[in-house]
Amino acid sequence: MRTFLFIVTTLGVIALAFWAYRENYATQAALAETRELRQDIRAAHERLSMLKAEWAYLNRPDRLRDLAEINFDRLGLLPLRPEQFGHVDQVAYPPDPLIEIANIVELANLSETDAEVGQ
């Protein structure tokens, strides 16, 4: 019986060692994938910041003004002036929608109910 217990214990230890070995490699693979994803995210952030800088450079008011003047005959764009803007109170907002009441329940008048209870 003792030999059987030693064999079962040895097999259990071997099985646990095999499981730990596989988990170790699975963890290392997950860490490598995480490292790679972080590098991709970092590269995407750098590209995004570069694109934002390019967008800001291309949308400079003096550059846009010059482009509008150069292409005036084709586009007919005029420079913006403060008089062209309106006020907030001039904005026509849509009216609030009316709520349709489908099931109307009529209630008895409180004074009529009190009179009936008192009789």
C-alpha positions in Angstrom: 0.0 0.0 0.0 2.9 2.3 0.8 4.4 1.8 -2.6 1.1 2.6 -4.3 1.0 5.9 -2.2 4.5 6.8 -3.3 3.7 6.1 -7.0 0.5 8.2 -6.8 2.4 11.1 -5.1 5.2 11.0 -7.6 2.7 11.0 -10.5 0.9 14.0 -8.9 4.1 15.9 -8.5 5.0 15.2 -12.1 1.6 16.3 -13.3 1.8 19.5 -11.3 5.3 20.2 -12.6 4.0 19.7 -16.2 1.1 22.1 -15.5 3.5 24.7 -14.0 5.8 24.4 -17.0 3.0 25.0 -19.4 1.6 27.9 -17.4 5.1 29.5 -17.3 5.3 29.4 -21.0 1.8 30.7 -21.5 2.5 33.6 -19.1 5.7 34.4 -20.9 3.8 34.4 -24.2 1.1 36.7 -22.8 3.7 39.1 -21.4 5.5 39.2 -24.8 2.1 39.9 -26.5 1.4 42.7 -24.0 4.8 44.2 -24.7 4.2 44.2 -28.4 0.7 45.7 -28.0 2.2 48.5 -25.8 4.7 49.2 -28.5 2.0 49.4 -31.1 0.0 51.8 -28.9 3.0 53.9 -28.3 3.7 54.1 -32.1 0.0 55.0 -32.7 0.1 57.8 -30.1 3.3 59.2 -31.8 1.6 59.0 -35.2 -1.5 60.7 -33.8 0.5 63.5 -32.3 2.3 64.0 -35.6 -1.0 64.1 -37.5 -2.4 66.6 -35.0 0.7 68.8 -35.5 0.4 68.6 -39.3 -3.3 69.4 -39.1 -2.6 72.5 -37.0 0.1 73.5 -39.4 -2.2 73.2 -42.5 -5.1 75.0 -40.8 -3.1 78.2 -40.0 -5.4 81.2 -40.6 -2.8 83.1 -42.7 -2.3 80.0 -44.9 -6.1 79.5 -45.3 -6.6 83.2 -46.1 -3.8 83.0 -48.8 -5.4 79.9 -50.3 -8.8 81.5 -50.3 -7.4 84.6 -52.1 -5.5 82.5 -54.6 -8.6 80.4 -55.5 -11.2 83.2 -55.2 -12.1 82.9 -58.9 -12.9 79.2 -58.6 -14.3 79.0 -55.0 -15.7 82.5 -54.3 -14.7 82.3 -50.7 -14.7 85.6 -48.7 -12.9 86.2 -45.4 -15.0 85.8 -42.2 -16.1 88.9 -40.5 -17.7 89.3 -37.0 -20.9 90.7 -38.6 -21.5 87.3 -40.3 -22.0 85.5 -36.9 -25.3 85.6 -35.1 -26.3 85.5 -31.5 -27.5 82.5 -29.6 -31.0 83.9 -29.1 -31.4 84.0 -32.9 -31.0 80.2 -33.2 -34.4 78.6 -34.0 -34.6 75.5 -31.8 -37.3 72.9 -32.6 -40.2 72.9 -30.2 -40.4 70.2 -27.6 -42.5 67.2 -28.7 -45.9 66.9 -27.1 -46.4 63.7 -25.1 -49.5 61.8 -26.2 -51.5 60.4 -23.3 -53.1 57.1 -24.4 -54.8 55.7 -21.3 -56.7 58.4 -19.5 -58.0 57.4 -16.0 -60.7 59.6 -14.6 -60.5 60.1 -10.8 -63.4 61.0 -8.6 -63.5 64.4 -6.9 -62.1 64.2 -3.3 -65.1 66.1 -1.9 -67.6 63.7 -3.5 -65.7 60.7 -2.0 -65.7 62.3 1.4 -69.4 63.0 1.2 -70.1 59.3 0.3 -68.0 58.0 3.1 -69.7 60.2 5.7 -73.2 58.9 4.8 
